[in-house]
Amino acid sequence: MTGPVRPRSDAVVTDAPTDSASIPDPRRPLGTRPPKVVFPGFDGLRAIAALLVVVVHTSFPAGFTTSSGFGPYTARGEAGVAVFFLISGFLLYRPFVAARLAGVPAAAAPGYLVRRFMRIVPLYWVALAVTLNVVSDDRVGVHGLAGIFQTAFFLQGYQDHWAIQGLTQAWTLDIEVAFYLAVPVYAWLLGRRRRSPEAQVRVELAALAVTFLAAKVIHFLVIPSRQAWMSGWNAWLPVWWDLFAMGMALAVVSARYAQLGRQPRWAGLPGSGTACWAVAALIYWVASRHAGLPLVPIFDPDRAQDMNRHLLYGLFGFFLLLPAVFGRQDRGAVRPLLASRPLAFLGAISYGIYLWHSTVIDLVLEHSGWRLWKIPYAPFLAIVVVLTVAVATATHHLIERPCIRLSHGWARRADAWVARRRGRVGPGAGTAPGGGGAQPQGPIGVFPGVVPGARAAVAVAGVPGDSPTVPLLTGSAARPGGRQRPAGAGATEADARKAAEGWVPRAWRGQPGVASGADRPARPDPARPDPARPDPARPSPDRPPRPDPDRPSRPSTDSPSGPGLDGLEWIGPGGRPESGGAERGPAGRA
């Protein structure tokens, strides 16, 4: 009996709840980060994608695809690659679009790239090194330092005579790595202008539609090319962008529904998940029986054949993902199945399954005595699956999980370094792993946020008015040696805007682009009166009386400081409200 499992520390987590794809509080103030969302079904999707790839790669050498009536179905297991691409498009883009809709900064690129590097590269290098040493050279096909360099740095797919050297299936990682690098750039381009959430969603979907069609045009144009520099077109990201764009479109819609705090109506209907999978099964059947796709792994595609393959595989993956993206994940038959313990376990080790299965196939073929194209398929598949799962489990615990844990700290330090360089927060600030959940915290606990339309008001904070990321005080803050207590229920948009207008944290001062004390008018020191200056305690016709430090004052909006923090009361280290002082209130900023 299977059932939903609790999310693990390495479960599929992005910005939005656990039993459902997204049910955040729609009353969250503007400028606060979207809540974390766990998608428990995505481990199951990864397991399905990895097993489909194993099925197709075992059926080819066994001769099963051409000798059995069921062979066309196993040959279409290559659709698992499309499922992986849609998963990547959804999970990697969703934090960016969720942050943009919430009006907060997305994860910094350095931390994001550190996490991506540590997620795929260490295990890949280990698998490649082992394969080069245990599999015969004629099967591996890597020759000299040039071959090692190409395969180690994800370049083997860009020339057709390099494509299957090393780990045969690793040419798809060339495309994944290119997508990892493209996502932050694409997200930056789409987030350069401030828009309302509704307008941003329209722009996002329109941009994805345009790039989807552009990818189709590029794919159509490059297929008949015989030029040498285009021989590796099948590993170009633009050719495969259509599949990533489908996953990214799901991410946009999912993030918007999460922001609204609801789900699509169809996702709550009984049997909605089963209906989605029925459509996916129908598409798989069409691809297997009626699309004229090849039954052998090496072929020279024509336009119609390859365009149909992309379209059908993309639709198959799209409907396969839908139940895991929308709807309560503990309802129905499909969603609990995806979150069941067996599929969750296989999904957790799916990257290892993907990397190791071709090496296991080569070793079994070398030592089993079976003749190529004459292999009994069922025992061959069973042996490969058992051995691959065993090796993938070991490397998951010995390599993947330690590297993922290590990447969290490295990514936080990288993000903190970027934040300090930009002057957004104080030294030591950082972001939570994944870049989407916990707020960056400096020594004074400032939570950076973004309030659209407040650019003109934040000039005193040293942030350019056209900056895409504006630091505002959107949550509670604590002064050095004490803490700060909101007088109201929570920071609203107006509070955040007022805070941006009138408060520059000390940790920001002295940072690049931040107004420092040297930029402000000098204030007299009461302990050391300047004989050249009149007595500050004595009123004069051209100077108003000195305000009482025990009485909070509110400077005018055209003063160098701007209005203060309304609704906030300083609390000293002992828990008692402070009454004035050199560091409290607008009249006594340090």
C-alpha positions as CSV (number, residue, x, y, z in Angstrom):
1,M,0.0,0.0,0.0
2,T,1.4,3.4,-1.0
3,G,0.7,6.8,0.3
4,P,2.0,10.3,0.4
5,V,5.4,10.7,2.0
6,R,6.7,13.6,4.0
7,P,9.0,16.0,2.1
8,R,12.6,15.3,2.7
9,S,15.3,17.9,3.1
10,D,16.2,17.4,-0.6
11,A,12.6,17.2,-1.8
12,V,11.4,19.3,-4.7
13,V,10.9,22.7,-3.1
14,T,10.3,26.0,-4.7
15,D,8.6,29.3,-3.7
16,A,5.0,28.4,-2.8
17,P,2.5,24.6,0.3
18,T,2.9,20.9,0.7
19,D,-0.4,19.0,0.3
20,S,-1.4,21.4,-2.5
21,A,0.6,23.0,-5.3
22,S,0.0,26.4,-3.8
23,I,-2.3,27.8,-1.1
24,P,-0.5,30.8,0.4
25,D,-2.2,33.6,2.3
26,P,-3.5,36.1,-0.3
27,R,-3.4,38.9,2.3
28,R,0.4,38.9,2.5
29,P,1.7,42.4,2.3
30,L,3.2,43.6,-0.9
31,G,7.0,43.2,-1.0
32,T,7.1,40.0,1.1
33,R,8.6,36.8,-0.3
34,P,6.2,34.2,-1.5
35,P,6.0,31.2,0.8
36,K,7.8,28.0,0.1
37,V,5.9,25.4,-1.9
38,V,6.7,21.7,-2.0
39,F,5.7,19.7,-5.1
40,P,5.7,16.2,-3.8
41,G,4.8,14.7,-7.1
42,F,7.9,15.8,-8.9
43,D,10.1,13.1,-7.5
44,G,7.7,10.6,-9.0
45,L,7.9,12.4,-12.4
46,R,11.7,12.2,-12.3
47,A,11.4,8.5,-11.6
48,I,9.1,8.0,-14.6
49,A,11.4,10.0,-16.9
50,A,14.5,8.1,-15.8
51,L,12.9,4.7,-16.1
52,L,11.6,5.6,-19.6
53,V,15.2,6.4,-20.7
54,V,16.5,3.1,-19.2
55,V,13.7,1.2,-21.1
56,V,14.6,2.8,-24.5
57,H,18.4,2.3,-24.0
58,T,18.0,-1.4,-23.1
59,S,15.5,-2.2,-25.8
60,F,17.7,-1.0,-28.6
61,P,20.7,-3.3,-28.1
62,A,18.4,-6.2,-27.2
63,G,16.7,-5.8,-30.6
64,F,13.4,-5.5,-28.9
65,T,12.2,-2.4,-30.7
66,T,12.4,-4.0,-34.1
67,S,11.5,-7.6,-33.3
68,S,8.5,-7.2,-31.0
69,G,5.1,-5.8,-31.5
70,F,5.5,-3.8,-28.3
71,G,8.8,-2.5,-29.5
72,P,7.5,0.9,-30.8
73,Y,6.3,1.7,-27.3
74,T,9.7,1.0,-25.8
75,A,11.4,3.0,-28.5
76,R,9.3,6.0,-27.5
77,G,10.9,5.9,-24.0
78,E,13.1,8.7,-25.3
79,A,10.2,10.9,-24.4
80,G,11.6,10.8,-20.9
81,V,14.2,13.3,-22.0
82,A,11.4,15.7,-22.9
83,V,9.9,15.2,-19.4
84,F,13.2,16.1,-17.8
85,F,13.3,19.3,-19.8
86,L,9.8,20.3,-18.8
87,I,10.6,19.6,-15.2
88,S,13.7,21.8,-15.4
89,G,11.8,24.6,-17.1
90,F,9.1,24.5,-14.4
91,L,11.2,24.1,-11.3
92,L,14.1,26.5,-12.3
93,Y,12.0,29.3,-13.6
94,R,9.2,29.3,-11.0
95,P,11.2,31.0,-8.2
96,F,12.2,33.8,-10.5
97,V,8.6,34.5,-11.7
98,A,7.1,34.0,-8.2
99,A,9.5,36.6,-6.8
100,R,8.7,39.0,-9.7
101,L,5.0,38.7,-9.1
102,A,5.5,39.3,-5.4
103,G,7.6,42.3,-6.0
104,V,10.7,41.0,-4.3
105,P,14.2,40.3,-5.6
106,A,14.8,36.9,-7.1
107,A,17.8,34.7,-6.1
108,A,21.1,36.2,-7.1
109,A,22.8,34.5,-10.1
110,P,26.0,33.4,-8.3
111,G,24.2,31.4,-5.6
112,Y,21.9,29.9,-8.2
113,L,24.8,28.9,-10.4
114,V,26.7,27.4,-7.4
115,R,23.7,25.2,-6.6
116,R,23.3,24.1,-10.2
117,F,27.0,23.3,-10.5
118,M,27.0,21.2,-7.3
119,R,23.8,19.5,-8.3
120,I,25.0,18.0,-11.6
121,V,28.8,18.3,-12.0
122,P,30.4,16.3,-9.2
123,L,28.4,13.1,-9.8
124,Y,28.8,13.5,-13.5
125,W,32.6,13.7,-13.3
126,V,32.7,10.7,-11.0
127,A,30.5,8.7,-13.4
128,L,32.6,9.7,-16.3
129,A,35.9,8.9,-14.6
130,V,34.6,5.4,-13.6
131,T,33.2,4.7,-17.1
132,L,36.5,5.7,-18.7
133,N,38.3,3.1,-16.5
134,V,35.9,0.2,-16.5
135,V,34.4,0.2,-20.0
136,S,36.5,-0.7,-23.0
137,D,37.7,2.2,-25.2
138,D,35.8,1.0,-28.3
139,R,32.6,1.5,-26.4
140,V,33.4,4.7,-24.6
141,G,34.9,6.5,-27.7
142,V,36.8,9.1,-25.8
143,H,40.3,9.7,-27.3
144,G,43.0,12.0,-26.0
145,L,42.8,15.1,-23.9
146,A,40.5,16.7,-26.4
147,G,37.9,14.0,-25.9
148,I,38.2,14.2,-22.1
149,F,37.8,18.0,-22.2
150,Q,34.8,17.8,-24.5
151,T,33.0,15.3,-22.4
152,A,34.0,16.7,-19.0
153,F,32.7,20.2,-19.8
154,F,29.5,19.4,-21.7
155,L,30.7,20.1,-25.2
156,Q,30.5,16.7,-26.8
157,G,27.1,17.3,-28.3
158,Y,28.1,20.3,-30.4
159,Q,29.7,18.2,-33.1
160,D,28.0,15.1,-34.5
161,H,31.1,12.9,-34.3
162,W,31.6,13.8,-30.7
163,A,28.0,13.3,-29.6
164,I,28.0,9.8,-28.2
165,Q,31.5,9.6,-26.7
166,G,31.8,9.1,-23.0
167,L,28.4,8.6,-21.4
168,T,26.2,8.1,-24.4
169,Q,23.2,9.9,-23.0
170,A,25.1,12.8,-21.5
171,W,24.7,14.9,-24.7
172,T,21.3,16.0,-23.1
173,L,23.3,17.6,-20.2
174,D,24.8,20.0,-22.7
175,I,21.3,21.3,-23.3
176,E,20.5,21.4,-19.6
177,V,23.7,23.3,-18.8
178,A,22.9,25.8,-21.5
179,F,19.4,26.3,-20.0
180,Y,20.9,26.8,-16.5
181,L,22.9,29.6,-17.9
182,A,20.1,31.1,-19.9
183,V,17.4,31.2,-17.1
184,P,18.9,34.1,-15.1
185,V,19.4,36.2,-18.2
186,Y,15.9,35.5,-19.5
187,A,14.4,36.3,-16.1
188,W,16.4,39.5,-15.9
189,L,15.1,40.6,-19.3
190,L,11.5,39.9,-18.4
191,G,11.8,41.7,-15.0
192,R,13.5,45.0,-16.1
193,R,10.2,46.9,-16.0
194,R,7.8,47.1,-13.1
195,R,4.3,45.9,-13.9
196,S,1.3,44.8,-12.0
197,P,1.0,41.0,-11.4
198,E,-1.7,40.8,-14.1
199,A,0.3,42.6,-16.6
200,Q,3.4,40.7,-15.8
201,V,1.7,37.4,-16.3
202,R,0.5,38.5,-19.7
203,V,4.0,39.6,-20.7
204,E,5.5,36.3,-19.4
205,L,3.1,34.2,-21.4
206,A,3.4,36.3,-24.5
207,A,7.2,36.1,-24.3
208,L,7.1,32.3,-23.9
209,A,4.7,32.0,-26.8
210,V,7.1,34.1,-29.0
211,T,10.2,32.1,-28.0
212,F,8.3,28.8,-28.4
213,L,7.5,29.7,-32.0
214,A,11.0,31.0,-32.6
215,A,12.4,27.7,-31.4
216,K,10.1,25.9,-33.8
217,V,11.3,28.1,-36.7
218,I,15.0,27.5,-35.8
219,H,14.3,23.8,-35.6
220,F,12.7,23.8,-39.0
221,L,15.6,25.7,-40.6
222,V,18.5,23.7,-39.2
223,I,17.3,20.2,-39.8
224,P,18.4,20.0,-43.5
225,S,21.7,21.8,-43.0
226,R,24.8,19.9,-43.9
227,Q,27.3,22.6,-42.8
228,A,30.1,21.4,-40.5
229,W,29.5,24.1,-37.9
230,M,25.9,23.1,-37.7
231,S,26.4,19.4,-37.4
232,G,25.6,19.4,-33.7
233,W,22.3,21.3,-34.0
234,N,20.5,18.6,-32.1
235,A,22.3,19.8,-28.9
236,W,21.5,23.4,-29.4
237,L,19.4,25.0,-26.7
238,P,17.2,27.0,-29.2
239,V,16.2,23.7,-30.9
240,W,14.9,22.4,-27.5
241,W,13.7,25.6,-26.1
242,D,10.1,24.7,-27.0
243,L,10.1,22.0,-24.3
244,F,11.6,24.2,-21.7
245,A,9.1,26.9,-22.5
246,M,6.2,24.6,-21.9
247,G,7.5,23.9,-18.4
248,M,8.1,27.6,-17.9
249,A,4.5,28.5,-18.9
250,L,3.3,26.1,-16.2
251,A,5.6,27.9,-13.7
252,V,4.0,31.3,-14.6
253,V,0.5,30.0,-14.2
254,S,1.3,28.1,-11.0
255,A,3.0,31.2,-9.5
256,R,0.0,33.4,-10.3
257,Y,-2.5,31.0,-8.8
258,A,-0.3,30.7,-5.7
259,Q,-0.3,34.5,-5.4
260,L,-4.1,34.5,-5.6
261,G,-4.4,31.7,-3.1
262,R,-6.5,29.4,-5.2
263,Q,-6.3,26.6,-7.7
264,P,-7.8,26.1,-11.2
265,R,-11.3,24.9,-11.0
266,W,-10.6,21.8,-13.1
267,A,-7.8,20.7,-10.6
268,G,-10.5,20.2,-7.9
269,L,-12.7,18.0,-10.0
270,P,-12.8,14.3,-9.2
271,G,-10.5,12.3,-11.5
272,S,-8.7,15.4,-12.9
273,G,-5.3,13.8,-12.5
274,T,-6.5,10.6,-14.1
275,A,-7.9,12.5,-17.0
276,C,-4.6,14.3,-17.6
277,W,-2.7,11.1,-17.6
278,A,-5.3,9.5,-20.0
279,V,-4.5,12.3,-22.4
280,A,-0.8,11.8,-22.0
281,A,-1.3,8.1,-22.6
282,L,-3.2,8.8,-25.8
283,I,-0.4,11.1,-27.1
284,Y,2.2,8.4,-26.3
285,W,0.1,5.9,-28.3
286,V,0.0,8.3,-31.2
287,A,3.7,8.8,-31.1
288,S,4.3,5.1,-30.9
289,R,1.9,3.9,-33.6
290,H,1.0,6.8,-36.0
291,A,3.8,9.3,-36.1
292,G,6.3,7.3,-38.2
293,L,9.1,7.8,-35.7
294,P,12.2,5.7,-36.0
295,L,12.7,2.4,-34.1
296,V,16.5,2.7,-34.0
297,P,18.6,5.1,-32.0
298,I,20.8,6.5,-34.9
299,F,18.9,8.0,-37.8
300,D,18.9,11.0,-40.1
301,P,15.6,12.9,-39.3
302,D,13.6,14.8,-41.8
303,R,11.7,17.9,-40.9
304,A,8.3,16.5,-40.5
305,Q,9.5,13.5,-38.4
306,D,11.6,15.6,-36.0
307,M,9.1,18.4,-35.6
308,N,6.4,15.9,-34.9
309,R,8.6,14.2,-32.3
310,H,9.2,17.4,-30.4
311,L,5.5,18.3,-30.5
312,L,4.2,15.0,-29.3
313,Y,6.9,14.5,-26.6
314,G,6.3,18.0,-25.3
315,L,2.5,17.5,-25.1
316,F,3.1,14.1,-23.4
317,G,5.3,15.7,-20.8
318,F,2.9,18.7,-20.4
319,F,-0.1,16.5,-19.5
320,L,2.1,14.2,-17.4
321,L,3.1,17.3,-15.2
322,L,-0.3,18.9,-14.9
323,P,-1.5,16.8,-11.9
324,A,1.8,17.4,-10.0
325,V,1.5,21.2,-10.5
326,F,-2.1,21.8,-9.7
327,G,-4.6,20.4,-7.3
328,R,-4.4,18.8,-3.8
329,Q,-1.6,16.3,-3.8
330,D,-3.4,13.9,-1.4
331,R,-6.5,13.5,-3.5
332,G,-7.3,11.1,-6.3
333,A,-5.2,8.3,-7.7
334,V,-2.5,9.9,-9.7
335,R,-1.2,12.5,-7.3
336,P,-0.7,10.1,-4.3
337,L,0.9,7.6,-6.7
338,L,3.5,10.2,-7.7
339,A,4.2,10.9,-4.1
340,S,4.3,7.2,-3.1
341,R,7.4,5.9,-1.4
342,P,8.7,3.8,-4.3
343,L,8.5,6.6,-6.8
344,A,9.8,9.2,-4.4
345,F,12.8,7.0,-3.7
346,L,13.5,6.4,-7.4
347,G,13.0,10.1,-8.1
348,A,15.5,11.0,-5.4
349,I,18.2,8.9,-7.1
350,S,16.9,9.6,-10.7
351,Y,20.0,11.6,-11.7
352,G,22.2,8.7,-10.7
353,I,20.0,6.3,-12.6
354,Y,20.3,8.6,-15.7
355,L,24.1,8.7,-15.4
356,W,24.9,5.1,-14.5
357,H,22.6,3.0,-16.6
358,S,24.6,3.3,-19.8
359,T,27.7,2.2,-18.0
360,V,25.9,-0.8,-16.5
361,I,24.5,-1.7,-19.9
362,D,28.0,-1.7,-21.4
363,L,29.4,-3.9,-18.5
364,V,26.5,-6.4,-18.8
365,L,27.0,-6.7,-22.5
366,E,30.7,-7.2,-22.1
367,H,30.5,-9.9,-19.4
368,S,27.2,-11.7,-20.0
369,G,28.0,-13.4,-23.2
370,W,24.7,-12.2,-24.8
371,R,24.9,-11.4,-28.5
372,L,23.9,-7.9,-29.6
373,W,20.4,-7.7,-31.0
374,K,19.6,-11.2,-29.7
375,I,19.2,-10.5,-26.0
376,P,16.2,-11.7,-24.0
377,Y,14.7,-8.4,-23.1
378,A,13.0,-9.0,-19.8
379,P,16.0,-10.5,-17.9
380,F,18.3,-7.9,-19.5
381,L,16.1,-5.0,-18.3
382,A,15.7,-6.5,-14.8
383,I,19.5,-6.9,-14.4
384,V,20.2,-3.4,-15.6
385,V,17.6,-1.8,-13.4
386,V,18.6,-3.6,-10.3
387,L,22.3,-2.9,-10.7
388,T,21.7,0.7,-11.7
389,V,19.5,1.4,-8.8
390,A,22.1,-0.1,-6.4
391,V,24.9,2.1,-7.8
392,A,22.7,5.2,-8.0
393,T,21.6,4.7,-4.3
394,A,25.2,4.5,-3.2
395,T,26.4,7.5,-5.1
396,H,23.3,9.5,-4.0
397,H,24.3,9.1,-0.3
398,L,28.0,9.4,-0.9
399,I,28.2,12.1,-3.5
400,E,24.9,13.8,-4.3
401,R,23.6,14.6,-0.9
402,P,26.9,15.9,0.6
403,C,27.4,18.1,-2.4
404,I,23.9,19.5,-2.2
405,R,24.4,20.3,1.5
406,L,27.8,21.9,0.7
407,S,26.2,24.0,-2.0
408,H,23.8,25.6,0.4
409,G,26.6,27.3,2.4
410,W,28.6,28.2,-0.7
411,A,25.5,29.7,-2.4
412,R,24.7,31.8,0.7
413,R,28.2,33.2,0.8
414,A,28.1,33.9,-2.9
415,D,24.7,35.7,-2.6
416,A,26.0,37.6,0.5
417,W,29.1,38.7,-1.5
418,V,26.9,40.0,-4.3
419,A,24.6,41.8,-1.9
420,R,27.5,43.5,-0.2
421,R,28.9,44.6,-3.6
422,R,25.5,46.0,-4.6
423,G,25.1,47.7,-1.2
424,R,21.7,46.1,-0.7
425,V,22.2,44.8,2.8
426,G,24.8,44.8,5.4
427,P,27.9,42.5,5.6
428,G,27.1,38.9,6.3
429,A,23.7,38.9,4.7
430,G,22.7,36.0,2.6
431,T,19.7,34.1,1.3
432,A,18.3,30.7,2.1
433,P,19.1,27.7,0.0
434,G,17.1,27.9,-3.2
435,G,17.0,31.7,-3.0
436,G,13.4,31.9,-2.5
437,G,12.3,31.5,1.1
438,A,14.1,32.9,4.1
439,Q,14.7,36.6,3.9
440,P,18.3,37.9,3.6
441,Q,19.4,39.1,7.0
442,G,22.2,41.5,7.8
443,P,23.5,42.4,11.3
444,I,20.5,44.7,11.8
445,G,17.9,42.3,10.3
446,V,16.8,44.4,7.4
447,F,14.5,42.5,5.0
448,P,15.0,43.8,1.4
449,G,11.9,44.1,-0.6
450,V,10.5,46.0,-3.5
451,V,7.5,48.3,-3.7
452,P,6.6,49.4,-7.2
453,G,6.4,53.1,-7.6
454,A,8.7,53.9,-4.7
455,R,11.8,54.7,-6.8
456,A,11.7,58.4,-6.3
457,A,11.4,58.0,-2.6
458,V,14.5,55.8,-2.2
459,A,17.1,58.2,-3.5
460,V,18.2,59.0,0.0
461,A,19.1,55.4,0.4
462,G,21.6,55.7,-2.4
463,V,19.7,53.4,-4.8
464,P,19.3,54.7,-8.3
465,G,15.7,55.4,-9.2
466,D,15.7,53.0,-12.1
467,S,17.3,50.2,-10.1
468,P,15.4,46.9,-10.7
469,T,16.0,46.1,-7.0
470,V,15.0,48.6,-4.4
471,P,15.8,47.9,-0.7
472,L,12.9,48.7,1.5
473,L,12.1,47.8,5.1
474,T,9.1,45.5,4.6
475,G,9.3,43.4,7.8
476,S,10.4,43.8,11.4
477,A,13.9,45.1,12.0
478,A,16.2,45.1,15.0
479,R,18.7,47.7,15.9
480,P,22.2,46.7,17.2
481,G,21.9,45.7,20.8
482,G,18.1,45.6,20.8
483,R,15.1,44.7,18.8
484,Q,12.3,46.6,17.1
485,R,8.6,46.0,17.7
486,P,5.9,47.0,15.1
487,A,3.1,49.0,16.7
488,G,0.7,47.7,14.1
489,A,-0.2,44.3,12.7
490,G,2.5,44.3,10.0
491,A,4.4,46.3,7.5
492,T,2.1,47.5,4.8
493,E,3.1,49.0,1.5
494,A,2.8,52.5,2.9
495,D,5.0,51.6,5.9
496,A,7.6,50.2,3.5
497,R,7.5,53.2,1.3
498,K,7.9,55.6,4.3
499,A,10.8,53.5,5.5
500,A,12.4,53.7,2.2
501,E,12.0,57.5,2.2
502,G,13.5,58.1,5.5
503,W,15.8,55.5,6.9
504,V,19.2,54.4,5.8
505,P,20.5,51.5,8.0
506,R,23.9,51.9,9.4
507,A,25.1,48.7,7.8
508,W,24.3,50.2,4.4
509,R,26.3,53.3,5.0
510,G,29.7,53.3,3.4
511,Q,28.6,50.6,0.9
512,P,28.9,51.4,-2.8
513,G,26.2,53.8,-3.9
514,V,24.8,54.3,-0.3
515,A,24.6,57.8,1.2
516,S,27.1,58.0,4.1
517,G,27.5,60.3,7.0
518,A,29.9,62.4,5.0
519,D,27.1,63.2,2.6
520,R,24.8,64.6,5.3
521,P,25.0,68.0,7.0
522,A,27.4,68.0,9.9
523,R,25.8,68.0,13.4
524,P,27.3,69.7,16.4
525,D,28.7,67.7,19.2
526,P,27.1,68.8,22.5
527,A,30.1,67.7,24.5
528,R,32.5,69.8,22.4
529,P,30.9,73.2,21.5
530,D,32.4,75.0,18.6
531,P,33.1,78.7,19.5
532,A,32.6,79.7,15.9
533,R,29.0,78.4,16.1
534,P,26.2,80.0,18.1
535,D,25.0,78.1,21.1
536,P,22.6,75.4,19.8
537,A,20.4,75.7,23.0
538,R,19.8,79.5,22.4
539,P,17.1,80.3,19.9
540,S,17.8,82.8,17.2
541,P,15.5,84.5,14.7
542,D,16.9,82.4,11.8
543,R,16.9,79.1,13.6
544,P,14.0,77.3,15.3
545,P,14.2,76.0,18.8
546,R,16.0,72.7,19.3
547,P,13.4,69.9,19.5
548,D,13.0,67.9,22.7
549,P,14.9,64.5,22.2
550,D,12.3,62.7,24.4
551,R,9.5,63.8,22.1
552,P,9.5,62.0,18.7
553,S,9.5,64.4,15.8
554,R,8.7,63.8,12.2
555,P,10.8,65.8,9.7
556,S,9.3,67.1,6.6
557,T,9.4,65.1,3.5
558,D,11.9,67.5,1.8
559,S,14.5,67.0,4.5
560,P,17.7,65.1,3.8
561,S,16.4,62.2,5.8
562,G,12.7,62.1,4.9
563,P,10.0,60.8,7.2
564,G,10.8,58.3,9.9
565,L,9.6,54.9,10.7
566,D,5.9,55.4,11.7
567,G,4.4,52.8,13.9
568,L,7.7,51.4,15.2
569,E,8.9,51.6,18.7
570,W,12.6,51.0,19.7
571,I,13.0,48.3,22.3
572,G,16.2,48.2,24.3
573,P,18.2,45.1,25.2
574,G,16.3,44.7,28.5
575,G,12.9,44.7,26.7
576,R,11.9,48.3,27.8
577,P,11.0,51.0,25.4
578,E,13.7,53.6,24.9
579,S,13.0,57.3,25.3
580,G,15.1,59.2,23.0
581,G,18.9,59.1,22.8
582,A,21.6,59.8,20.3
583,E,20.7,56.9,18.1
584,R,16.8,57.0,18.2
585,G,14.5,58.9,16.1
586,P,15.0,61.3,13.2
587,A,16.7,63.9,15.3
588,G,19.5,61.6,16.5
589,R,20.5,59.3,13.7
590,A,24.0,57.9,14.0
